[in-house]
Amino acid sequence: MDKIIDIKNLIVSYKNLEKRPQNILPAVNKVTFHINKGEIYALAGESGCGKSTIAKSIMKLVNPNQGEILFNNENIHNIKKGYATKVQMVFQNPYSSLNPKMKIKEILEEPLLINTKNSKDKNTTLIKEIIEDVGLEENSLKLYPHQFSGGQRQRIAIARSLILKPEFLIADEPVSALDASIQAQIINLLKDLKKKHHLTILFISHDLNVVRYIADRIGIMYKGELLEEGETYTIFKKPQTDYTRILLSSSPEIKTKK
């Protein structure tokens, strides 16, 4: 299969602001993995293990100390134009990721105004299509984020991430702030959108029993390192490390359709 993301020997460190003797804090340590076009690849592990740092590196929000990230076989730092239209991200907290002073139509239109030269009518058509795709009514466009529930806000955030029709979507803990029943709805929505929009998705979560329902393959992170990876079925049936077994035993099962 063709690779859409290929991460090679990635190292990312942060400066220690407390100025202790060891002034460098390693967040990601020599991580190598790839994501095939059309699949959902999940990174799982506890908070602080480096999952989100990898996501930020792919988004070019963090500069690696070493290694490289390829997007369609090209180093992402050599892609000067159009990268933002091809790679998008859904953030964890739907309450803080949307501008409370903007109506939903304005939130969805902003990426189009910045990245395209579409006509106003074309933008309006795209906005109506994407809000319908995420399961919300057209009259939602006239409202503000505070007028929606957490699950509805996350649907809006997903719509914003897809408005530019990206090839690759990063979903960084997109359901962790939601209750279990809403988690299942958002997971199923992402699976449906993947098929409809021909997406490849990197799904990040600390909960293996969430990613089991959405991921084709899973990578297990611990203290900045990739401990193991494999097909979802294999990870659950034959985990190779004690840490993976702990993750499996500590996550309450949620119910959702396959």
LUMGUZA-389266 format. One record per residue (C-alpha): residue in one letter; x, y, z. Coordinates in steps of 0.02 Angstrom, whole numbers, padded with zeros to 5 digits, always signed. Layout:
REM LUMGUZA-389266
AXYZ ...
REM end
This chain:
REM LUMGUZA-389266
M+00000+00000+00000 D+00054+00180-00030 K+00112+00277+00121 I+00036+00448+00152 I+00137+00482+00312 D+00309+00410+00342 I+00395+00456+00505 K+00578+00410+00521 N+00682+00414+00680 L+00585+00563+00751 I+00658+00648+00905 V+00574+00797+00987 S+00634+00877+01149 Y+00574+01026+01249 K+00672+01146+01357 N+00648+01126+01544 L+00582+01293+01603 E+00624+01251+01784 K+00809+01258+01736 R+00857+01097+01822 P+01028+01019+01785 Q+00954+00919+01643 N+00880+01060+01540 I+00810+00955+01398 L+00651+00852+01414 P+00632+00716+01280 A+00451+00703+01222 V+00475+00587+01072 N+00625+00472+01059 K+00675+00391+00894 V+00498+00351+00837 T+00475+00269+00667 F+00310+00217+00589 H+00205+00247+00434 I+00022+00271+00392 N-00050+00195+00234 K-00170+00290+00123 G-00351+00254+00166 E-00322+00179+00338 I-00355+00236+00515 Y-00197+00223+00618 A-00212+00250+00806 L-00080+00306+00929 A-00125+00252+01105 G-00044+00282+01273 E-00060+00381+01433 S-00052+00571+01442 G+00123+00639+01416 C+00188+00492+01315 G+00219+00595+01158 K+00062+00563+01054 S+00011+00745+01037 T+00191+00799+01006 I+00194+00684+00855 A+00030+00760+00796 K+00099+00937+00817 S+00256+00886+00723 I+00151+00824+00576 M+00054+00989+00580 K+00221+01084+00579 L+00179+01164+00746 V+00334+01086+00824 N+00506+01069+00744 P+00590+00900+00772 N+00767+00892+00841 Q+00804+00744+00728 G+00721+00634+00599 E+00599+00674+00461 I+00415+00666+00418 L+00365+00629+00239 F+00194+00671+00166 N+00165+00580+00002 N+00353+00545-00005 E+00402+00728+00018 N+00478+00805+00175 I+00341+00912+00251 H+00462+01057+00280 N+00494+01065+00092 I+00309+01088+00057 K+00291+01276+00054 K+00113+01299-00009 G-00048+01203+00009 Y+00001+01093+00156 A-00138+01163+00265 T-00267+01113+00136 K-00204+00934+00134 V-00175+00902+00320 Q-00298+00956+00454 M-00328+00923+00638 V-00473+00901+00759 F-00427+00952+00936 Q-00473+00872+01101 N-00582+01003+01183 P-00734+01059+01082 Y-00768+01196+01210 S-00603+01288+01183 S-00565+01250+01000 L-00707+01357+00930 N-00709+01546+00934 P-00856+01594+01048 K-00878+01762+00961 M-00905+01688+00788 K-01062+01609+00717 I-01043+01433+00649 K-01053+01493+00469 E-00909+01614+00502 I-00806+01477+00586 L-00827+01362+00435 E-00801+01500+00308 E-00638+01566+00383 P-00525+01426+00314 L-00602+01449+00142 L-00570+01636+00143 I-00389+01611+00194 N-00345+01465+00081 T-00454+01478-00074 K-00517+01604-00202 N-00692+01532-00206 S-00843+01639-00243 K-00961+01678-00099 D-01092+01561-00174 K-00965+01420-00188 N-00916+01442-00005 T-01098+01442+00048 T-01128+01279-00046 L-00976+01195+00033 I-01027+01252+00207 K-01204+01185+00188 E-01138+01019+00123 I-01013+00993+00264 I-01133+01041+00404 E-01254+00911+00335 D-01114+00783+00324 V-01079+00798+00511 G-01262+00776+00555 L-01316+00953+00596 E-01457+01059+00524 E-01426+01207+00409 N-01503+01326+00536 S-01355+01283+00650 L-01251+01401+00544 K-01339+01551+00619 L-01295+01505+00799 Y-01143+01525+00913 P-01039+01382+00990 H-01111+01407+01165 Q-01283+01359+01098 F-01226+01180+01065 S-01186+01027+01170 G-01009+00957+01180 G-01046+00823+01051 Q-01122+00949+00932 R-00973+01065+00953 Q-00856+00923+00908 R-00960+00892+00751 I-00933+01075+00707 A-00746+01058+00739 I-00742+00907+00624 A-00837+01004+00492 R-00710+01145+00503 S-00567+01022+00482 L-00647+00947+00326 I-00705+01107+00240 L-00543+01116+00138 K-00561+00933+00084 P-00396+00871+00158 E-00317+00704+00119 F-00256+00673+00295 L-00345+00708+00460 I-00271+00704+00636 A-00400+00674+00773 D-00312+00714+00938 E-00414+00640+01081 P-00575+00697+00994 V-00693+00602+01111 S-00605+00608+01280 A-00706+00761+01338 L-00871+00675+01294 D-00976+00546+01386 A-00977+00367+01324 S-01137+00373+01221 I-01080+00530+01129 Q-00907+00453+01105 A-00986+00312+01007 Q-01080+00435+00896 I-00923+00534+00855 I-00823+00375+00820 N-00956+00314+00700 L-00964+00486+00619 L-00776+00485+00587 K-00787+00312+00510 D-00928+00369+00395 L-00836+00528+00346 K-00678+00429+00310 K-00772+00330+00178 K-00867+00477+00104 H-00718+00595+00094 H-00585+00462+00057 L-00485+00511+00211 T-00334+00441+00298 I-00344+00469+00486 L-00220+00472+00630 F-00328+00443+00785 I-00247+00483+00953 S-00315+00417+01117 H-00264+00357+01290 D-00404+00228+01285 L-00375+00068+01187 N-00558+00018+01199 V-00601+00175+01102 V-00474+00148+00964 R-00518-00036+00944 Y-00681+00014+00858 I-00604+00136+00736 A-00422+00088+00700 D-00353-00027+00567 R-00182-00025+00652 I-00124+00033+00823 G+00041+00099+00889 I+00071+00095+01077 M+00170+00242+01149 Y+00258+00248+01318 K+00376+00384+01380 G+00408+00451+01206 E+00442+00282+01126 L+00340+00170+01013 L+00332+00006+01110 E+00237-00098+00984 E+00121-00083+00836 G+00014-00198+00734 E-00158-00238+00666 T-00295-00195+00789 Y-00350-00376+00807 T-00172-00432+00845 I-00142-00296+00975 F-00298-00348+01069 K-00276-00536+01054 K-00088-00548+01073 P-00015-00392+01156 Q+00175-00402+01162 T+00212-00290+01313 D+00153-00279+01493 Y+00111-00096+01467 T-00010-00138+01326 R-00093-00267+01437 I-00114-00136+01573 L-00195-00016+01449 L-00313-00153+01392 S-00366-00197+01568 S-00390-00017+01627 S-00508+00043+01490 P-00697+00019+01514 E-00778-00051+01358 I-00896+00059+01258 K-01031-00003+01143 T-01039+00054+00963 K-01078-00022+00795 K-00937-00091+00687 
REM end
